[in-house]
């Protein structure tokens, strides 16, 4: 599709740092995956000029037809526990609502990427997933999508035991049709936001449930089991 847009990401960055949004025709100007001929300049948060050699990049096609909140794009941050051959998705999560009104064809960093909820002048905000009326539907859609990628998670599942576990964080978008699209998984998820409400309503309960499951085998009712131990 000629209207498709793409995200260019630096593999070692997070939080939108160094990301750029480009149109299909802009990709022709890039030499993807080739090492730079000379040291690169410092990467600015909103990206720089697209020209010449770039650092090795991850190119990801954008999901453009999205459900919105108050006309703005949002990303759901969810958390997985892999323990003793089982895969659990926690019902609690964080909804990161962007501050700019959404335009599916825009390549503006502020529309597609920026989620500076920590800036007092920004309209971006964080919400607790479980407080949204769509929470059950969205969580179910994410669980279905995670089931699709179980083969990719199999090494972690096989390496888990009663004493070994992995906590992963992920980002998901919800398409207009209601299905989830997974953006990425992070093996070192940030469970601290410097936002008292989110830490109290999301991060702390998730950590308590993880500790209870791993230490004493108590499974919270807020865990959605995506994969049973017998399935591996």
SULMO-V158551 format. One record per backbone hydrogen bond with DSSP energy under -0.5 kcal/mol. CO is the residue of the C=O (numbers start at 1). NH is the residue of the N-H. E is the energy in kcal/mol with one decimal. If there is no record, write none. Layout:
co nh e
CO NH E
CO NH E
//
This chain:
co nh e
1 4 -1.4
4 24 -1.0
5 62 -2.6
6 22 -2.7
7 9 -0.5
7 60 -2.5
8 20 -1.6
9 11 -0.5
9 58 -2.9
10 13 -1.7
14 17 -1.6
16 19 -1.7
20 8 -2.6
22 6 -2.8
23 26 -1.0
23 27 -0.8
24 27 -1.1
25 28 -0.8
26 29 -1.5
27 30 -1.5
30 32 -0.8
31 34 -1.1
31 54 -0.7
44 47 -1.9
49 51 -1.0
52 31 -0.8
56 11 -0.6
57 59 -0.5
58 9 -2.8
58 60 -0.5
60 7 -3.3
62 64 -0.7
64 66 -1.1
65 176 -1.9
69 72 -1.9
71 102 -3.0
72 69 -2.4
73 98 -2.8
75 77 -0.6
75 96 -3.2
76 78 -0.6
76 172 -2.0
77 94 -2.2
78 170 -2.5
79 90 -2.5
80 168 -2.0
81 83 -0.6
81 88 -2.8
82 166 -2.2
83 86 -1.8
86 83 -2.2
87 226 -3.0
87 227 -1.7
88 81 -2.7
89 224 -4.0
93 129 -2.6
94 77 -3.3
94 96 -0.7
95 97 -0.8
95 127 -2.1
96 75 -2.0
96 98 -0.5
97 125 -2.0
100 73 -0.6
103 106 -1.7
108 111 -0.8
108 112 -2.3
109 113 -2.5
109 114 -2.5
110 100 -0.6
114 99 -0.5
115 117 -2.4
116 119 -1.9
118 120 -0.6
119 122 -2.0
125 97 -2.7
127 95 -3.3
128 131 -1.6
129 132 -1.9
132 135 -1.8
134 138 -2.9
135 139 -2.9
136 140 -2.1
137 141 -2.0
138 142 -2.2
139 143 -2.5
140 144 -2.0
141 145 -1.8
142 146 -2.5
143 147 -2.0
144 148 -1.1
145 149 -0.8
146 149 -1.0
147 150 -1.0
149 152 -0.9
149 153 -1.2
150 153 -0.6
150 154 -0.9
151 154 -0.6
153 156 -0.9
153 157 -2.0
154 158 -3.1
155 159 -1.5
156 160 -0.8
157 160 -0.8
161 84 -1.2
164 84 -0.9
164 161 -1.9
166 82 -2.8
166 168 -0.5
168 80 -3.3
169 186 -3.7
170 78 -2.3
171 183 -3.0
171 184 -1.0
172 76 -2.8
173 175 -0.6
173 181 -2.7
174 67 -2.9
175 178 -2.1
179 175 -3.1
181 173 -2.7
184 171 -2.0
186 169 -2.6
186 189 -0.5
189 191 -0.7
194 196 -0.5
195 199 -3.0
196 200 -2.4
197 201 -2.7
198 202 -2.4
198 203 -1.6
199 204 -2.8
202 206 -2.1
203 207 -2.3
204 208 -2.5
205 209 -2.2
206 210 -2.3
207 211 -2.5
208 212 -2.3
209 213 -2.1
210 214 -2.6
211 215 -2.9
212 216 -1.6
212 217 -0.5
212 218 -1.9
213 217 -0.8
217 219 -0.6
218 220 -0.6
220 223 -1.5
222 91 -3.0
223 225 -0.7
224 89 -3.1
224 226 -0.6
227 87 -2.2
228 231 -1.6
229 232 -1.2
//
